[in-house]
């Protein structure tokens, strides 16, 4: 049987779809019972694939029922028999019998369908379920009486299946074969010669079933016949064919139908018993018949997906051995009792974010054994994901990208695929896929701020960390690794790299040199952030460095000027009153802010009770009246301090001469070294200046006294006179009450001097004002109202009345 030459047929169909994947179909034909390792076909050659592609694409085989009869040898690119294939166990009586395989490749995804047809060999002989059948036939049985014999069963199909029957000897009976709708044959034994119990009480016949294989195989069954006395009437069914419809989920015990046969005889010959005569299928397991009532009921579990209809052969027999037969056709209706089965044939675990729409991610095979609407399946995914389900072919679906992907927005997707049938109620199954989105360098680094400002105190240590710039990159891994670069520029003609440096990894900005606020107060530069992608992306930011002042400069005294060869003295007349301005110390500090705020203090003095220094302005003034007892030579040491921390200071020595004349001064300062020519010139200028000042002083004093005496006399005359006052009407003034042009209330301000030697005037305010009030009842009479402490009560005080 195995010596025959194996004939293998190959059919190849390849078609290309628009889903960026290749789909093809190959068909092979092999006989069953091939030994393990036998060659099925060179799949690589038949599909036009390179053997290396099978390895790199991780080729694998998928079968719908998970039966592994065929394996793929990637090294040879061939399909081999993995397990012994028994066509009868695999397909039963179904023809043609085939294995449906799918071969998938990855990167890119390719999908091929392989069909392996299994050809039958004559490895099964026809057989009978029973070794013998017994009949009790009356000798009065009429010529042509029929007796149904058991049919033989041959697991092979086609020419190797059951072909013919023979019955021997043929003296009294011959065979009659009747074709059935299912392709089988009904075997009947027909009486062709009258029986005679007295001649032959027992007959033994042999029924032989023969197939058409090569070599031919056969099986036999004995038929034992007991000849009885006459039984003139055989049972007769009321119907030759009964029909019943039952759902596949019907429970055991469900009644399908009731058959009925009648026998005209009386007694034991008229009693009918029923039996099921099916032998080739599982009808006796699935159904039973009550031998007395003829009620047919369900004893097994129906499955529409395995069998859609059954034919039950029922035989009615009386005690005389006469029989009749009928057939019950049972139609099984489908119920939506199977969930769709989702099988992932090929999938991609990771996909680049720059993949184009329509890229295949996963291929599914969905099976639903139900039929009709119950077996129609539709698959879908949840909304708001950039993916789409497409139907590739019958029972095959593809998950493809529907729009552009962005890893920074979603780096991973958990996609739930749900497949539902159209049954009522609908059944569904789901599977969740995890898809990683691989990164592409499509995002430039972004600084945390649009610009930076940083402060550093001057006199810093070179290498000091000033501050840190920070940029982030939304990409991942190497594409998100940021490096910092100092862009080339110059500050006052000097490269910026000589001022600062930037750490490439951390973005820390360091000072390269020590800064001096007095030389440079601020400068700016640009820092570039660049990622590690290919090609790299970058962005930049402006950084401004502001130098903060430090108290590193002491105050500098501008006046009085300290000279090494001569002594400069400020002269104070002995008539100087309290607050007399002697001189002013002028100093500056090149620092800024509070470091440049200066304060002046008297550190040492010949007579501390005579002078004071203004804290803020540096003015040296007398704090008491100068007396004759005060020494002519006064030496003051003034310290000037800034407000820095710690503060810095400078000192200056101020020489003061308390005298009314230069000779007196010179006599006290003779111990000072002087150049003779310089002293002569100085003496001349001092005498001249003193004479001019004295003349001006005396002239001013006479004028002031004359004016004040004149005004005092005028005021006294006005006070003691009863003459009406003729008012003076200033321009642009009007009577606010509508009776004149002069206001009723007229304010005056009194100004007087406290000392003729000082130019300052003191003004009387509020309570010391003179108020002139016009009496509305009189015309031209002005009353004088004077406060209690008006300075006019002082007859010796010079007055000046000034209109406010």
WOVEN-V994144 format. One record per run of one state. SS is the DSSP state (hx for helix, st for strand, lp for the rest). FROM is the first residue (numbers start at 1). TO is the last residue. If there is no record, write none. Layout:
{{SS;FROM;TO} {SS;FROM;TO}}
This chain:
{{lp;1;9} {st;10;16} {lp;17;21} {st;22;31} {lp;32;38} {st;39;41} {lp;42;42} {hx;43;47} {lp;48;50} {hx;51;56} {lp;57;59} {st;60;63} {lp;64;69} {st;70;73} {lp;74;77} {st;78;81} {lp;82;86} {hx;87;91} {lp;92;96} {st;97;105} {lp;106;109} {st;110;119} {lp;120;126} {st;127;127} {lp;128;131} {st;132;138} {lp;139;145} {st;146;148} {lp;149;152} {st;153;153} {lp;154;157} {hx;158;160} {lp;161;161} {st;162;168} {lp;169;172} {st;173;179} {lp;180;184} {st;185;191} {lp;192;201} {st;202;211} {lp;212;217} {st;218;228} {lp;229;235} {st;236;237} {lp;238;240} {st;241;247} {lp;248;254} {st;255;258} {lp;259;260} {st;261;262} {lp;263;266} {hx;267;270} {lp;271;271} {st;272;276} {lp;277;282} {hx;283;286} {st;287;289} {lp;290;294} {st;295;298} {lp;299;308} {st;309;318} {lp;319;322} {st;323;333} {lp;334;340} {st;341;347} {lp;348;349} {st;350;352} {lp;353;359} {st;360;367} {lp;368;371} {hx;372;375} {lp;376;376} {st;377;381} {lp;382;386} {st;387;393} {lp;394;395} {st;396;401} {lp;402;411} {st;412;421} {lp;422;427} {st;428;438} {lp;439;445} {st;446;447} {lp;448;450} {st;451;457} {lp;458;464} {st;465;468} {lp;469;470} {st;471;472} {lp;473;476} {hx;477;480} {lp;481;481} {st;482;486} {lp;487;489} {st;490;491} {lp;492;493} {st;494;495} {hx;496;498} {lp;499;499} {st;500;502} {lp;503;507} {st;508;511} {lp;512;521} {st;522;531} {lp;532;537} {st;538;548} {lp;549;555} {st;556;559} {lp;560;568} {st;569;572} {lp;573;580} {st;581;584} {lp;585;585} {st;586;588} {lp;589;592} {hx;593;596} {lp;597;597} {st;598;605} {lp;606;610} {st;611;613} {lp;614;618} {st;619;622} {lp;623;632} {st;633;642} {lp;643;648} {st;649;658} {lp;659;661} {hx;662;668} {lp;669;675} {hx;676;720} {lp;721;744} {st;745;752} {lp;753;761} {st;762;763} {lp;764;765} {hx;766;768} {lp;769;770} {st;771;774} {lp;775;781} {st;782;785} {lp;786;790} {hx;791;793} {lp;794;800} {st;801;803} {lp;804;804}}
